[in-house]
């Protein structure tokens, strides 16, 4: 399983990778702190095995947000939108029509949302 994580806090990103690795030991990860880079990763992945899970913070490095990544997916790779979830403390992310885990959340709460995404 391929997992993309968009998170600008290095400690949070490491925690997410560690949690997800324990639950999904065969997973491979791409991580970035930039929405622009996330879009480039997604664009380039169109020729490969695509991401099964995309975990995104809302506010990240640069002018673009996790919301911009979601909008790009809706326009260019809509089949991946059900695989997208926010892990954010920004309330705006709750209103964008995808699964959402409030940051900070404990591991149980996080994986409840992950399971909903993977069940789709």
N, CA, C and O atoms as CSV, one atom per row, in Angstrom:
chain,resi,resn,atom,element,x,y,z
A,1,UNK,N,N,0.857,-1.173,0.000
A,1,UNK,CA,C,0.000,0.000,0.000
A,1,UNK,C,C,0.900,1.232,0.000
A,1,UNK,O,O,1.857,1.317,0.771
A,2,UNK,N,N,0.582,2.183,-0.873
A,2,UNK,CA,C,1.296,3.456,-0.912
A,2,UNK,C,C,0.499,4.509,-0.154
A,2,UNK,O,O,-0.713,4.639,-0.328
A,3,UNK,N,N,1.207,5.261,0.693
A,3,UNK,CA,C,0.578,6.297,1.505
A,3,UNK,C,C,1.331,7.606,1.298
A,3,UNK,O,O,2.559,7.650,1.375
A,4,UNK,N,N,0.574,8.675,1.033
A,4,UNK,CA,C,1.140,10.018,0.914
A,4,UNK,C,C,0.745,10.804,2.157
A,4,UNK,O,O,-0.423,10.818,2.547
A,5,UNK,N,N,1.724,11.456,2.778
A,5,UNK,CA,C,1.475,12.301,3.940
A,5,UNK,C,C,1.950,13.701,3.630
A,5,UNK,O,O,3.115,13.921,3.297
A,6,UNK,N,N,1.030,14.650,3.745
A,6,UNK,CA,C,1.325,16.080,3.592
A,6,UNK,C,C,1.214,16.706,4.976
A,6,UNK,O,O,0.115,16.900,5.496
A,7,UNK,N,N,2.362,17.020,5.564
A,7,UNK,CA,C,2.407,17.539,6.934
A,7,UNK,C,C,3.655,18.395,7.093
A,7,UNK,O,O,4.762,17.950,6.788
A,8,UNK,N,N,3.473,19.638,7.575
A,8,UNK,CA,C,4.612,20.538,7.697
A,8,UNK,C,C,5.346,20.438,9.030
A,8,UNK,O,O,6.447,20.975,9.156
A,9,UNK,N,N,4.784,19.782,10.006
A,9,UNK,CA,C,5.454,19.590,11.297
A,9,UNK,C,C,6.183,18.249,11.247
A,9,UNK,O,O,5.553,17.193,11.181
A,10,UNK,N,N,7.517,18.300,11.278
A,10,UNK,CA,C,8.320,17.079,11.135
A,10,UNK,C,C,8.015,16.055,12.225
A,10,UNK,O,O,7.999,14.855,11.949
A,11,UNK,N,N,7.774,16.498,13.446
A,11,UNK,CA,C,7.466,15.563,14.531
A,11,UNK,C,C,6.131,14.856,14.290
A,11,UNK,O,O,6.019,13.648,14.498
A,12,UNK,N,N,5.127,15.604,13.853
A,12,UNK,CA,C,3.824,15.003,13.553
A,12,UNK,C,C,3.964,14.035,12.383
A,12,UNK,O,O,3.382,12.950,12.404
A,13,UNK,N,N,4.719,14.412,11.379
A,13,UNK,CA,C,4.919,13.540,10.221
A,13,UNK,C,C,5.575,12.218,10.633
A,13,UNK,O,O,5.140,11.149,10.205
A,14,UNK,N,N,6.609,12.289,11.454
A,14,UNK,CA,C,7.275,11.062,11.933
A,14,UNK,C,C,6.303,10.195,12.740
A,14,UNK,O,O,6.306,8.970,12.614
A,15,UNK,N,N,5.474,10.838,13.567
A,15,UNK,CA,C,4.492,10.094,14.356
A,15,UNK,C,C,3.491,9.390,13.452
A,15,UNK,O,O,3.148,8.232,13.688
A,16,UNK,N,N,3.019,10.085,12.415
A,16,UNK,CA,C,2.069,9.469,11.478
A,16,UNK,C,C,2.694,8.277,10.771
A,16,UNK,O,O,2.070,7.221,10.660
A,17,UNK,N,N,3.918,8.438,10.295
A,17,UNK,CA,C,4.598,7.329,9.611
A,17,UNK,C,C,4.776,6.159,10.568
A,17,UNK,O,O,4.546,5.013,10.183
A,18,UNK,N,N,5.177,6.421,11.798
A,18,UNK,CA,C,5.378,5.362,12.786
A,18,UNK,C,C,4.053,4.627,13.068
A,18,UNK,O,O,4.013,3.397,13.073
A,19,UNK,N,N,2.976,5.385,13.300
A,19,UNK,CA,C,1.671,4.762,13.582
A,19,UNK,C,C,1.192,3.923,12.404
A,19,UNK,O,O,0.766,2.780,12.567
A,20,UNK,N,N,1.271,4.510,11.226
A,20,UNK,CA,C,0.793,3.799,10.037
A,20,UNK,C,C,1.668,2.592,9.720
A,20,UNK,O,O,1.158,1.571,9.257
A,21,UNK,N,N,2.972,2.687,9.958
A,21,UNK,CA,C,3.875,1.551,9.713
A,21,UNK,C,C,3.564,0.381,10.624
A,21,UNK,O,O,3.646,-0.776,10.212
A,22,UNK,N,N,3.209,0.682,11.860
A,22,UNK,CA,C,2.845,-0.407,12.792
A,22,UNK,C,C,1.577,-1.116,12.329
A,22,UNK,O,O,1.479,-2.340,12.415
A,23,UNK,N,N,0.619,-0.356,11.843
A,23,UNK,CA,C,-0.665,-0.928,11.413
A,23,UNK,C,C,-0.551,-1.579,10.033
A,23,UNK,O,O,-1.198,-2.591,9.763
A,24,UNK,N,N,0.266,-1.000,9.174
A,24,UNK,CA,C,0.421,-1.480,7.795
A,24,UNK,C,C,1.912,-1.675,7.504
A,24,UNK,O,O,2.528,-0.830,6.853
A,25,UNK,N,N,2.499,-2.781,7.979
A,25,UNK,CA,C,3.955,-2.955,7.883
A,25,UNK,C,C,4.497,-3.012,6.454
A,25,UNK,O,O,5.682,-2.753,6.241
A,26,UNK,N,N,3.666,-3.342,5.483
A,26,UNK,CA,C,4.129,-3.406,4.096
A,26,UNK,C,C,3.948,-2.091,3.350
A,26,UNK,O,O,4.250,-2.013,2.159
A,27,UNK,N,N,3.463,-1.064,4.025
A,27,UNK,CA,C,3.202,0.223,3.362
A,27,UNK,C,C,4.504,0.905,2.980
A,27,UNK,O,O,5.536,0.750,3.632
A,28,UNK,N,N,4.414,1.671,1.892
A,28,UNK,CA,C,5.507,2.561,1.504
A,28,UNK,C,C,4.968,3.985,1.593
A,28,UNK,O,O,3.788,4.237,1.348
A,29,UNK,N,N,5.851,4.901,1.947
A,29,UNK,CA,C,5.435,6.266,2.241
A,29,UNK,C,C,6.152,7.273,1.371
A,29,UNK,O,O,7.332,7.126,1.051
A,30,UNK,N,N,5.410,8.301,0.997
A,30,UNK,CA,C,5.962,9.544,0.448
A,30,UNK,C,C,5.498,10.620,1.408
A,30,UNK,O,O,4.322,10.665,1.771
A,31,UNK,N,N,6.405,11.484,1.820
A,31,UNK,CA,C,6.040,12.571,2.711
A,31,UNK,C,C,6.531,13.891,2.134
A,31,UNK,O,O,7.555,13.951,1.452
A,32,UNK,N,N,5.780,14.941,2.423
A,32,UNK,CA,C,6.161,16.278,1.999
A,32,UNK,C,C,5.537,17.290,2.941
A,32,UNK,O,O,4.547,17.004,3.615
A,33,UNK,N,N,6.128,18.475,2.981
A,33,UNK,CA,C,5.557,19.558,3.788
A,33,UNK,C,C,4.933,20.635,2.914
A,33,UNK,O,O,4.496,21.670,3.419
A,34,UNK,N,N,4.888,20.399,1.607
A,34,UNK,CA,C,4.439,21.399,0.641
A,34,UNK,C,C,3.284,20.882,-0.208
A,34,UNK,O,O,3.353,19.782,-0.756
A,35,UNK,N,N,2.222,21.678,-0.316
A,35,UNK,CA,C,1.091,21.300,-1.171
A,35,UNK,C,C,1.514,21.228,-2.630
A,35,UNK,O,O,1.068,20.346,-3.363
A,36,UNK,N,N,2.361,22.137,-3.050
A,36,UNK,CA,C,2.847,22.118,-4.441
A,36,UNK,C,C,3.579,20.817,-4.736
A,36,UNK,O,O,3.365,20.201,-5.780
A,37,UNK,N,N,4.438,20.403,-3.820
A,37,UNK,CA,C,5.163,19.148,-4.011
A,37,UNK,C,C,4.209,17.955,-3.960
A,37,UNK,O,O,4.381,16.996,-4.713
A,38,UNK,N,N,3.207,18.005,-3.084
A,38,UNK,CA,C,2.228,16.920,-3.019
A,38,UNK,C,C,1.505,16.762,-4.354
A,38,UNK,O,O,1.296,15.643,-4.823
A,39,UNK,N,N,1.128,17.872,-4.958
A,39,UNK,CA,C,0.471,17.814,-6.265
A,39,UNK,C,C,1.403,17.209,-7.303
A,39,UNK,O,O,0.970,16.405,-8.129
A,40,UNK,N,N,2.673,17.584,-7.272
A,40,UNK,CA,C,3.639,16.997,-8.209
A,40,UNK,C,C,3.801,15.501,-7.978
A,40,UNK,O,O,3.881,14.732,-8.936
A,41,UNK,N,N,3.848,15.085,-6.728
A,41,UNK,CA,C,3.940,13.651,-6.414
A,41,UNK,C,C,2.712,12.922,-6.955
A,41,UNK,O,O,2.841,11.863,-7.570
A,42,UNK,N,N,1.534,13.476,-6.732
A,42,UNK,CA,C,0.306,12.855,-7.219
A,42,UNK,C,C,0.282,12.803,-8.745
A,42,UNK,O,O,-0.083,11.783,-9.329
A,43,UNK,N,N,0.665,13.890,-9.380
A,43,UNK,CA,C,0.703,13.937,-10.847
A,43,UNK,C,C,1.635,12.851,-11.390
A,43,UNK,O,O,1.295,12.150,-12.343
A,44,UNK,N,N,2.801,12.722,-10.782
A,44,UNK,CA,C,3.772,11.725,-11.242
A,44,UNK,C,C,3.353,10.302,-10.912
A,44,UNK,O,O,3.780,9.362,-11.581
A,45,UNK,N,N,2.522,10.132,-9.888
A,45,UNK,CA,C,2.092,8.791,-9.506
A,45,UNK,C,C,1.049,8.232,-10.465
A,45,UNK,O,O,0.731,7.044,-10.402
A,46,UNK,N,N,0.518,9.055,-11.337
A,46,UNK,CA,C,-0.519,8.591,-12.270
A,46,UNK,C,C,0.004,7.462,-13.148
A,46,UNK,O,O,-0.782,6.663,-13.657
A,47,UNK,N,N,1.317,7.386,-13.334
A,47,UNK,CA,C,1.906,6.352,-14.169
A,47,UNK,C,C,2.314,5.119,-13.374
A,47,UNK,O,O,2.755,4.127,-13.955
A,48,UNK,N,N,2.173,5.169,-12.050
A,48,UNK,CA,C,2.602,4.083,-11.175
A,48,UNK,C,C,1.395,3.513,-10.426
A,48,UNK,O,O,0.242,3.826,-10.725
A,49,UNK,N,N,1.700,2.678,-9.457
A,49,UNK,CA,C,0.671,2.236,-8.515
A,49,UNK,C,C,0.266,3.458,-7.711
A,49,UNK,O,O,1.122,4.152,-7.162
A,50,UNK,N,N,-1.015,3.723,-7.637
A,50,UNK,CA,C,-1.468,4.967,-7.009
A,50,UNK,C,C,-1.636,4.822,-5.504
A,50,UNK,O,O,-1.665,3.718,-4.961
A,51,UNK,N,N,-1.744,5.951,-4.862
A,51,UNK,CA,C,-1.842,5.988,-3.410
A,51,UNK,C,C,-3.167,5.403,-2.938
A,51,UNK,O,O,-4.227,5.684,-3.497
A,52,UNK,N,N,-3.080,4.590,-1.906
A,52,UNK,CA,C,-4.279,4.018,-1.295
A,52,UNK,C,C,-4.821,4.926,-0.203
A,52,UNK,O,O,-6.009,4.880,0.117
A,53,UNK,N,N,-3.938,5.765,0.379
A,53,UNK,CA,C,-4.317,6.676,1.447
A,53,UNK,C,C,-3.514,7.959,1.305
A,53,UNK,O,O,-2.303,7.928,1.087
A,54,UNK,N,N,-4.206,9.092,1.431
A,54,UNK,CA,C,-3.570,10.408,1.399
A,54,UNK,C,C,-4.000,11.126,2.678
A,54,UNK,O,O,-5.183,11.400,2.878
A,55,UNK,N,N,-3.030,11.426,3.537
A,55,UNK,CA,C,-3.289,12.100,4.809
A,55,UNK,C,C,-2.699,13.499,4.705
A,55,UNK,O,O,-1.510,13.659,4.431
A,56,UNK,N,N,-3.540,14.518,4.927
A,56,UNK,CA,C,-3.084,15.886,4.714
A,56,UNK,C,C,-3.454,16.810,5.860
A,56,UNK,O,O,-4.577,16.786,6.364
A,57,UNK,N,N,-2.492,17.621,6.260
A,57,UNK,CA,C,-2.777,18.759,7.117
A,57,UNK,C,C,-3.413,19.818,6.217
A,57,UNK,O,O,-3.317,19.724,4.994
A,58,UNK,N,N,-4.057,20.816,6.806
A,58,UNK,CA,C,-4.629,21.889,5.991
A,58,UNK,C,C,-3.587,22.975,5.745
A,58,UNK,O,O,-3.301,23.313,4.596
A,59,UNK,N,N,-3.025,23.517,6.809
A,59,UNK,CA,C,-2.016,24.573,6.686
A,59,UNK,C,C,-0.636,23.939,6.598
A,59,UNK,O,O,-0.192,23.257,7.522
A,60,UNK,N,N,0.035,24.172,5.480
A,60,UNK,CA,C,1.362,23.601,5.254
A,60,UNK,C,C,2.281,24.683,4.700
A,60,UNK,O,O,1.871,25.832,4.541
A,61,UNK,N,N,3.518,24.313,4.407
A,61,UNK,CA,C,4.512,25.248,3.891
A,61,UNK,C,C,4.077,25.779,2.524
A,61,UNK,O,O,3.573,25.026,1.690
A,62,UNK,N,N,4.274,27.076,2.303
A,62,UNK,CA,C,3.983,27.679,1.005
A,62,UNK,C,C,2.608,28.310,0.952
A,62,UNK,O,O,1.860,28.312,1.929
A,63,UNK,N,N,2.300,28.842,-0.211
A,63,UNK,CA,C,1.041,29.576,-0.400
A,63,UNK,C,C,-0.163,28.651,-0.534
A,63,UNK,O,O,-1.284,29.046,-0.216
A,64,UNK,N,N,0.057,27.429,-0.998
A,64,UNK,CA,C,-1.050,26.497,-1.169
A,64,UNK,C,C,-1.306,25.721,0.112
A,64,UNK,O,O,-0.426,25.593,0.962
A,65,UNK,N,N,-2.529,25.203,0.239
A,65,UNK,CA,C,-2.942,24.451,1.424
A,65,UNK,C,C,-3.304,23.018,1.045
A,65,UNK,O,O,-3.327,22.646,-0.129
A,66,UNK,N,N,-3.584,22.236,2.070
A,66,UNK,CA,C,-4.116,20.904,1.815
A,66,UNK,C,C,-5.440,20.970,1.069
A,66,UNK,O,O,-5.769,20.066,0.301
A,67,UNK,N,N,-6.207,22.047,1.293
A,67,UNK,CA,C,-7.451,22.250,0.540
A,67,UNK,C,C,-7.194,22.407,-0.947
A,67,UNK,O,O,-8.000,21.966,-1.767
A,68,UNK,N,N,-6.082,23.031,-1.302
A,68,UNK,CA,C,-5.717,23.164,-2.719
A,68,UNK,C,C,-5.378,21.802,-3.324
A,68,UNK,O,O,-5.701,21.537,-4.482
A,69,UNK,N,N,-4.732,20.946,-2.546
A,69,UNK,CA,C,-4.429,19.590,-3.026
A,69,UNK,C,C,-5.740,18.840,-3.278
A,69,UNK,O,O,-5.895,18.176,-4.303
A,70,UNK,N,N,-6.666,18.950,-2.349
A,70,UNK,CA,C,-7.964,18.299,-2.522
A,70,UNK,C,C,-8.676,18.810,-3.767
A,70,UNK,O,O,-9.223,18.015,-4.532
A,71,UNK,N,N,-8.681,20.102,-3.981
A,71,UNK,CA,C,-9.316,20.663,-5.182
A,71,UNK,C,C,-8.627,20.179,-6.455
A,71,UNK,O,O,-9.297,19.890,-7.446
A,72,UNK,N,N,-7.302,20.089,-6.440
A,72,UNK,CA,C,-6.572,19.578,-7.599
A,72,UNK,C,C,-6.992,18.128,-7.871
A,72,UNK,O,O,-7.226,17.746,-9.018
A,73,UNK,N,N,-7.082,17.332,-6.811
A,73,UNK,CA,C,-7.535,15.947,-6.987
A,73,UNK,C,C,-8.930,15.895,-7.596
A,73,UNK,O,O,-9.185,15.092,-8.494
A,74,UNK,N,N,-9.820,16.730,-7.121
A,74,UNK,CA,C,-11.193,16.725,-7.652
A,74,UNK,C,C,-11.208,17.022,-9.142
A,74,UNK,O,O,-12.032,16.469,-9.870
A,75,UNK,N,N,-10.315,17.880,-9.608
A,75,UNK,CA,C,-10.285,18.248,-11.029
A,75,UNK,C,C,-9.518,17.259,-11.898
A,75,UNK,O,O,-9.882,17.043,-13.054
A,76,UNK,N,N,-8.462,16.655,-11.357
A,76,UNK,CA,C,-7.547,15.886,-12.201
A,76,UNK,C,C,-7.485,14.387,-11.906
A,76,UNK,O,O,-7.167,13.597,-12.795
A,77,UNK,N,N,-7.783,13.993,-10.678
A,77,UNK,CA,C,-7.697,12.579,-10.297
A,77,UNK,C,C,-8.827,12.272,-9.313
A,77,UNK,O,O,-8.581,11.833,-8.190
A,78,UNK,N,N,-10.044,12.504,-9.740
A,78,UNK,CA,C,-11.193,12.424,-8.836
A,78,UNK,C,C,-11.354,11.045,-8.198
A,78,UNK,O,O,-11.938,10.931,-7.120
A,79,UNK,N,N,-10.853,10.017,-8.835
A,79,UNK,CA,C,-10.949,8.672,-8.265
A,79,UNK,C,C,-10.144,8.550,-6.963
A,79,UNK,O,O,-10.361,7.612,-6.197
A,80,UNK,N,N,-9.214,9.489,-6.701
A,80,UNK,CA,C,-8.433,9.449,-5.469
A,80,UNK,C,C,-9.064,10.237,-4.319
A,80,UNK,O,O,-8.608,10.124,-3.182
A,81,UNK,N,N,-10.093,11.026,-4.589
A,81,UNK,CA,C,-10.721,11.829,-3.530
A,81,UNK,C,C,-11.218,10.961,-2.374
A,81,UNK,O,O,-11.036,11.356,-1.223
A,82,UNK,N,N,-11.834,9.798,-2.614
A,82,UNK,CA,C,-12.266,8.971,-1.481
A,82,UNK,C,C,-11.106,8.463,-0.620
A,82,UNK,O,O,-11.326,8.017,0.506
A,83,UNK,N,N,-9.885,8.525,-1.132
A,83,UNK,CA,C,-8.706,8.058,-0.395
A,83,UNK,C,C,-8.040,9.181,0.398
A,83,UNK,O,O,-7.022,8.961,1.053
A,84,UNK,N,N,-8.606,10.369,0.341
A,84,UNK,CA,C,-8.028,11.565,0.958
A,84,UNK,C,C,-8.677,11.819,2.309
A,84,UNK,O,O,-9.895,11.712,2.450
A,85,UNK,N,N,-7.858,12.157,3.303
A,85,UNK,CA,C,-8.375,12.559,4.611
A,85,UNK,C,C,-7.540,13.714,5.143
A,85,UNK,O,O,-6.341,13.810,4.882
A,86,UNK,N,N,-8.198,14.582,5.889
A,86,UNK,CA,C,-7.483,15.633,6.601
A,86,UNK,C,C,-7.156,15.170,8.008
A,86,UNK,O,O,-7.955,14.496,8.658
A,87,UNK,N,N,-5.980,15.538,8.465
A,87,UNK,CA,C,-5.547,15.399,9.855
A,87,UNK,C,C,-5.066,16.789,10.225
A,87,UNK,O,O,-3.907,17.136,9.999
A,88,UNK,N,N,-5.966,17.585,10.797
A,88,UNK,CA,C,-5.687,19.009,10.936
A,88,UNK,C,C,-6.407,19.600,12.133
A,88,UNK,O,O,-7.430,19.086,12.587
A,89,UNK,N,N,-5.850,20.688,12.631
A,89,UNK,CA,C,-6.512,21.464,13.670
A,89,UNK,C,C,-7.291,22.627,13.101
A,89,UNK,O,O,-7.903,23.385,13.854
A,90,UNK,N,N,-7.282,22.789,11.787
A,90,UNK,CA,C,-7.972,23.898,11.131
A,90,UNK,C,C,-9.424,23.519,10.863
A,90,UNK,O,O,-9.699,22.556,10.147
A,91,UNK,N,N,-10.337,24.271,11.432
A,91,UNK,CA,C,-11.768,23.977,11.278
A,91,UNK,C,C,-12.242,24.032,9.831
A,91,UNK,O,O,-13.197,23.342,9.477
A,92,UNK,N,N,-11.598,24.837,8.985
A,92,UNK,CA,C,-12.034,24.932,7.578
A,92,UNK,C,C,-11.959,23.588,6.877
A,92,UNK,O,O,-12.741,23.320,5.965
A,93,UNK,N,N,-11.039,22.751,7.286
A,93,UNK,CA,C,-10.880,21.452,6.639
A,93,UNK,C,C,-12.081,20.541,6.879
A,93,UNK,O,O,-12.326,19.627,6.092
A,94,UNK,N,N,-12.828,20.777,7.947
A,94,UNK,CA,C,-13.986,19.936,8.259
A,94,UNK,C,C,-15.125,20.130,7.270
A,94,UNK,O,O,-15.991,19.263,7.151
A,95,UNK,N,N,-15.141,21.237,6.568
A,95,UNK,CA,C,-16.255,21.571,5.686
A,95,UNK,C,C,-15.998,21.242,4.216
A,95,UNK,O,O,-16.735,21.708,3.347
A,96,UNK,N,N,-14.970,20.452,3.925
A,96,UNK,CA,C,-14.596,20.220,2.532
A,96,UNK,C,C,-15.055,18.878,1.978
A,96,UNK,O,O,-14.680,18.499,0.869
A,97,UNK,N,N,-15.869,18.158,2.751
A,97,UNK,CA,C,-16.520,16.967,2.215
A,97,UNK,C,C,-15.682,15.712,2.168
A,97,UNK,O,O,-15.988,14.802,1.397
A,98,UNK,N,N,-14.627,15.633,2.972
A,98,UNK,CA,C,-13.831,14.406,3.055
A,98,UNK,C,C,-13.682,14.035,4.528
A,98,UNK,O,O,-14.036,14.811,5.417
A,99,UNK,N,N,-13.159,12.851,4.767
A,99,UNK,CA,C,-12.957,12.410,6.151
A,99,UNK,C,C,-11.968,13.327,6.849
A,99,UNK,O,O,-11.081,13.906,6.222
A,100,UNK,N,N,-12.140,13.447,8.170
A,100,UNK,CA,C,-11.387,14.434,8.936
A,100,UNK,C,C,-11.079,13.889,10.327
A,100,UNK,O,O,-11.970,13.401,11.022
A,101,UNK,N,N,-9.812,13.977,10.725
A,101,UNK,CA,C,-9.391,13.660,12.092
A,101,UNK,C,C,-8.851,14.945,12.695
A,101,UNK,O,O,-7.921,15.549,12.160
A,102,UNK,N,N,-9.435,15.358,13.808
A,102,UNK,CA,C,-9.022,16.596,14.464
A,102,UNK,C,C,-7.648,16.391,15.084
A,102,UNK,O,O,-7.405,15.401,15.774
A,103,UNK,N,N,-6.766,17.326,14.834
A,103,UNK,CA,C,-5.425,17.282,15.408
A,103,UNK,C,C,-5.392,18.216,16.604
A,103,UNK,O,O,-5.825,19.361,16.478
A,104,UNK,N,N,-4.904,17.789,17.748
A,104,UNK,CA,C,-4.349,16.450,17.997
A,104,UNK,C,C,-5.453,15.433,18.294
A,104,UNK,O,O,-6.506,15.774,18.834
A,105,UNK,N,N,-5.191,14.197,17.933
A,105,UNK,CA,C,-6.112,13.113,18.273
A,105,UNK,C,C,-5.283,11.912,18.689
A,105,UNK,O,O,-4.115,11.787,18.322
A,106,UNK,N,N,-5.900,11.035,19.457
A,106,UNK,CA,C,-5.157,9.846,19.865
A,106,UNK,C,C,-5.170,8.828,18.730
A,106,UNK,O,O,-5.873,8.987,17.732
A,107,UNK,N,N,-4.384,7.795,18.910
A,107,UNK,CA,C,-4.212,6.801,17.855
A,107,UNK,C,C,-5.527,6.117,17.486
A,107,UNK,O,O,-5.784,5.868,16.308
A,108,UNK,N,N,-6.356,5.814,18.477
A,108,UNK,CA,C,-7.642,5.159,18.209
A,108,UNK,C,C,-8.520,6.028,17.326
A,108,UNK,O,O,-9.095,5.542,16.351
A,109,UNK,N,N,-8.629,7.306,17.655
A,109,UNK,CA,C,-9.455,8.227,16.856
A,109,UNK,C,C,-8.911,8.348,15.433
A,109,UNK,O,O,-9.677,8.347,14.469
A,110,UNK,N,N,-7.606,8.450,15.307
A,110,UNK,CA,C,-6.986,8.563,13.989
A,110,UNK,C,C,-7.316,7.343,13.134
A,110,UNK,O,O,-7.709,7.477,11.975
A,111,UNK,N,N,-7.154,6.151,13.713
A,111,UNK,CA,C,-7.382,4.943,12.921
A,111,UNK,C,C,-8.853,4.671,12.650
A,111,UNK,O,O,-9.170,3.948,11.706
A,112,UNK,N,N,-9.752,5.220,13.436
A,112,UNK,CA,C,-11.169,5.125,13.092
A,112,UNK,C,C,-11.420,5.839,11.760
A,112,UNK,O,O,-12.166,5.344,10.915
A,113,UNK,N,N,-10.798,6.991,11.583
A,113,UNK,CA,C,-10.956,7.735,10.325
A,113,UNK,C,C,-10.239,7.018,9.189
A,113,UNK,O,O,-10.780,6.909,8.089
A,114,UNK,N,N,-9.033,6.531,9.441
A,114,UNK,CA,C,-8.288,5.794,8.415
A,114,UNK,C,C,-9.115,4.602,7.933
A,114,UNK,O,O,-9.204,4.362,6.729
A,115,UNK,N,N,-9.712,3.863,8.847
A,115,UNK,CA,C,-10.516,2.699,8.454
A,115,UNK,C,C,-11.697,3.085,7.582
A,115,UNK,O,O,-12.045,2.357,6.653
A,116,UNK,N,N,-12.320,4.224,7.870
A,116,UNK,CA,C,-13.433,4.695,7.040
A,116,UNK,C,C,-12.948,4.995,5.628
A,116,UNK,O,O,-13.626,4.674,4.652
A,117,UNK,N,N,-11.776,5.610,5.522
A,117,UNK,CA,C,-11.213,5.911,4.191
A,117,UNK,C,C,-10.908,4.613,3.453
A,117,UNK,O,O,-11.262,4.463,2.283
A,118,UNK,N,N,-10.260,3.686,4.124
A,118,UNK,CA,C,-9.860,2.442,3.456
A,118,UNK,C,C,-11.042,1.554,3.115
A,118,UNK,O,O,-10.942,0.706,2.229
A,119,UNK,N,N,-12.161,1.734,3.805
A,119,UNK,CA,C,-13.354,0.925,3.525
A,119,UNK,C,C,-14.051,1.353,2.233
A,119,UNK,O,O,-14.909,0.630,1.727
A,120,UNK,N,N,-13.700,2.490,1.711
A,120,UNK,CA,C,-14.364,2.984,0.491
A,120,UNK,C,C,-13.786,2.342,-0.748
A,120,UNK,O,O,-14.224,2.640,-1.860
